[in-house]
């Protein structure tokens, strides 16, 4: 089965709104970060339409930002010529759920939605504020948040949503003082357990290539890369 992981990301991490302008989908992320704010190509590339999408992003007070997905080399070159610079290359990883499921000790990880106040505090300490919590709230697909514990303390958090039998995990964060104690691993296992219980067959995650620890964890779990993308952003003075 061919899975559109970009569609999974779209369904499980929602922008505030979007519109199609010419050949681009322009998103209003409402401050929720790059993934929900980036414009994407939706038709054969017409260079003149880049300026149309750019103007709309400026009009809604967003920095002009485009996502370049696998195979969109012409768009990548065109944006470079317009003065856009590359930022945040990422890898999409996936594994079948069954290979990641595992029984966890009691009180290791909890699933719930909406998240508890302590969870939003952990996210806030990692720079994930109310605007990104709002992204989670906008998701209409099956979803949950996960709270991982270590040494009898709330230690880590993540959000998971499901689209067409593929779960995607977002916003995995572990408190600095409680890292290297297996919290992220337990959250991944708990995500797989929850996903399987809710009919998903695959668990996926998107991670920046600069996140060495994250990439090491996901590959150690046997997750395989299935896609890539990066952004191009226009410096404020060029905008």
SVG drawing of the C-alpha trace seen along z (x, -y; Angstrom):
<svg xmlns="http://www.w3.org/2000/svg" viewBox="-13 -45 36 52">
<polyline fill="none" stroke="black" stroke-width="0.4" points="0.0,0.0 1.3,-3.4 1.0,-5.9 0.9,-9.7 2.9,-10.8 2.4,-14.4 -1.4,-13.9 -0.9,-12.1 1.1,-15.1 -1.6,-17.5 -4.4,-15.6 -2.6,-15.1 -1.1,-18.6 -3.6,-21.1 -3.2,-24.7 -5.8,-27.3 -6.9,-27.6 -5.7,-27.2 -6.6,-28.4 -5.5,-27.6 -4.0,-30.5 -2.9,-29.6 -0.7,-26.5 -0.1,-26.8 -1.9,-25.9 -1.2,-28.8 -1.7,-28.0 -2.4,-30.3 -0.5,-28.6 -1.7,-31.2 1.7,-31.0 1.8,-27.2 5.2,-26.8 6.6,-26.1 4.7,-22.9 1.3,-24.5 2.4,-27.8 4.3,-26.7 2.9,-27.0 3.0,-23.9 2.9,-23.3 -0.5,-22.0 -0.2,-22.2 2.5,-22.3 4.9,-25.1 4.3,-28.6 7.0,-31.0 4.7,-33.9 2.5,-32.2 5.3,-32.2 4.9,-35.9 1.1,-35.5 1.6,-33.0 4.3,-35.2 2.1,-38.3 -0.7,-36.4 1.7,-35.2 2.8,-38.7 -0.8,-39.9 -1.6,-37.5 1.5,-38.6 3.5,-35.4 7.1,-35.2 7.1,-33.9 7.8,-30.2 7.5,-27.2 7.8,-23.5 9.7,-21.6 8.9,-17.9 10.5,-15.0 10.7,-15.5 10.0,-19.2 13.4,-20.2 12.1,-22.8 10.4,-24.6 13.5,-24.4 15.6,-26.0 13.0,-28.7 12.7,-29.7 16.5,-29.9 16.5,-32.3 13.9,-34.4 16.2,-34.7 14.8,-32.0 17.2,-30.1 17.0,-26.5 16.0,-25.8 15.3,-22.7 15.7,-19.7 13.7,-16.8 13.3,-13.0 10.0,-11.1 10.4,-7.8 7.9,-4.9 7.6,-1.4 4.8,1.1 3.1,0.7 3.4,4.3 7.2,4.2 7.1,1.2 4.4,2.4 5.5,3.5 4.0,3.8 5.2,1.1 5.6,1.0 2.7,-0.6 2.8,-4.3 5.3,-4.6 3.2,-6.4 -0.4,-7.7 -2.6,-8.5 -5.2,-11.3 -6.8,-14.3 -6.9,-17.1 -3.4,-17.3 -2.9,-18.0 -1.5,-21.3 1.8,-19.7 2.1,-18.5 1.6,-22.0 4.2,-23.2 6.7,-20.7 5.9,-21.8 6.2,-25.4 9.6,-24.9 10.6,-23.4 9.2,-26.4 5.9,-24.8 3.4,-27.3 -0.4,-27.8 -0.3,-28.3 1.0,-24.8 -1.4,-23.3 -4.1,-24.9 -2.7,-23.0 -3.4,-19.8 -6.9,-21.0 -7.8,-21.6 -7.1,-18.0 -10.3,-16.1 -8.7,-12.7 -8.4,-10.2 -5.8,-11.7 -4.2,-11.6 -1.4,-13.1 1.1,-11.0 2.7,-11.7 5.9,-9.8 7.2,-9.5 10.6,-8.9 11.6,-8.9 8.0,-9.5 7.9,-12.8 6.3,-13.9 9.1,-13.7 8.1,-13.8 5.2,-14.5 4.0,-13.8 1.0,-14.1 -0.3,-11.4 -2.9,-11.4 -4.1,-8.8 -5.0,-9.2 -6.0,-6.3 -4.4,-3.6 -1.1,-5.6 -0.4,-7.2 2.0,-10.1 3.7,-11.3 4.4,-15.0 6.0,-17.3 8.0,-14.7 9.7,-16.5 11.6,-15.3 12.5,-17.5 16.3,-18.2 16.8,-17.0 15.1,-13.6 16.7,-12.7 18.7,-9.5 16.3,-7.5 14.4,-5.8 11.5,-8.3 11.4,-9.0 11.6,-5.2 8.7,-4.6 6.7,-7.3 7.4,-5.7 6.3,-2.3 3.2,-3.8 2.4,-5.6 2.6,-2.3 0.4,-0.6 -2.3,-3.4 -2.1,-3.4 -2.6,0.3 -5.5,0.1 -7.1,-2.5 -6.7,-0.5 -3.4,-2.0 -1.0,0.3 2.0,-2.1 3.6,-4.7 5.5,-7.6 7.4,-10.6 9.0,-13.7 12.4,-14.8 14.8,-17.5 18.1,-16.1 19.9,-18.3 18.3,-16.4 21.0,-13.8 19.5,-12.2 16.0,-11.8 17.4,-10.3 19.5,-7.9 16.5,-6.8 14.2,-6.2 16.7,-4.2 17.5,-2.2 13.9,-1.2 14.1,0.1 12.1,-2.8 12.9,-3.5 13.1,-6.8 10.3,-7.1 10.5,-10.7 12.2,-14.1 11.4,-17.7 12.9,-21.1 11.7,-24.6 12.8,-27.7 12.3,-31.0 12.6,-34.6 14.6,-36.9 12.5,-39.7 14.4,-42.4 13.7,-40.6 10.1,-40.2"/>
</svg>
